[in-house]
Amino acid sequence: MSTELPESAAPPPTGAGESSPAPSRRTFIATTAVGGAVVAGGVIGGTILADSQEANAAEAPPSSRVSLTVNGKRRTVTVDNRTSLLDLLREHFDLTGSKKGCNAGACGACTVLVDGRRVNSCLTLAVRLEGAEVTTVEGLADGDELHPLQKAFIEQDAFQCGYCTPGQIMSGVGCIEEGHTDSPEEIREWMSGNICRCGCYVKIVRAVEQTAGRK
């Protein structure tokens, strides 16, 4: 009858000079896995730390200080050089009348007047407007007295959802000031950059005609 003990029951070596037994398959796998995790963790952690340090060391986006007059009030602000006039008005000055529609200059919802000229504020860099005079839909009324074109839009029922209305009114004011109101066809041509998804074009033209006739 064999007296050999099972591997798990074998007593540990006691002599100082005795060599350590070879690791079992299970011990080897466990040790390798733990060691690999530590190494991998060190590499990953080091990479994240290096990236974080590089990000912190990176320069802030270039910015500029710009002063302009908005609706008769002088404003001075430091902004990222990439900031559009539309974002400056909405996010910095809390003038949310100008709407962000397509943000690509195709719908006209963001139309404002810069030095009396119509512009798509989403395509206009704020830092290029040093000393400019900007008029938004909030600046048309004289106190509680609405601008004639604002009144005409109400009287002609020239809007439904109203989203495009601020841009339509600002474009209409510019169109009248430019003298492009000799006929409905001319008004349509010079306001063709303003899109109304509700299809109120006929009434919008009538409102512009009405206001131009009063001028």
LINNORFEN-V820563 format. One record per residue. N is the residue number from 1. RES is the residue in one small letter. NEAR is the number of other C-alpha atoms within 8 Angstrom. Layout:
n=[N N]
res=[RES RES]
near=[NEAR NEAR]
//
This chain:
n=[1 2 3 4 5 6 7 8 9 10 11 12 13 14 15 16 17 18 19 20 21 22 23 24 25 26 27 28 29 30 31 32 33 34 35 36 37 38 39 40 41 42 43 44 45 46 47 48 49 50 51 52 53 54 55 56 57 58 59 60 61 62 63 64 65 66 67 68 69 70 71 72 73 74 75 76 77 78 79 80 81 82 83 84 85 86 87 88 89 90 91 92 93 94 95 96 97 98 99 100 101 102 103 104 105 106 107 108 109 110 111 112 113 114 115 116 117 118 119 120 121 122 123 124 125 126 127 128 129 130 131 132 133 134 135 136 137 138 139 140 141 142 143 144 145 146 147 148 149 150 151 152 153 154 155 156 157 158 159 160 161 162 163 164 165 166 167 168 169 170 171 172 173 174 175 176 177 178 179 180 181 182 183 184 185 186 187 188 189 190 191 192 193 194 195 196 197 198 199 200 201 202 203 204 205 206 207 208 209 210 211 212 213 214 215]
res=[m s t e l p e s a a p p p t g a g e s s p a p s r r t f i a t t a v g g a v v a g g v i g g t i l a d s q e a n a a e a p p s s r v s l t v n g k r r t v t v d n r t s l l d l l r e h f d l t g s k k g c n a g a c g a c t v l v d g r r v n s c l t l a v r l e g a e v t t v e g l a d g d e l h p l q k a f i e q d a f q c g y c t p g q i m s g v g c i e e g h t d s p e e i r e w m s g n i c r c g c y v k i v r a v e q t a g r k]
near=[2 3 4 4 6 6 5 4 6 7 4 4 6 5 5 4 4 7 4 5 4 4 6 6 6 6 8 9 8 8 8 8 8 8 8 8 8 8 8 8 8 8 8 8 8 8 8 8 8 8 8 8 8 8 7 6 6 6 4 4 6 6 8 9 9 13 12 13 12 11 10 8 6 8 8 8 7 8 10 9 11 6 11 12 12 12 10 11 12 12 8 7 7 7 9 7 9 16 11 9 8 7 8 7 9 8 11 14 16 15 15 16 13 11 7 9 7 11 9 11 12 14 10 11 13 12 11 6 10 8 8 10 12 13 14 13 12 9 9 9 9 8 5 5 6 10 9 7 12 9 9 12 13 8 8 10 8 13 11 7 6 7 7 13 9 15 16 14 11 14 13 11 10 12 13 11 7 6 7 10 12 7 6 10 6 10 14 9 7 9 11 7 8 13 9 8 4 7 5 10 8 7 12 13 11 10 14 15 10 9 11 9 6 5 4]
//
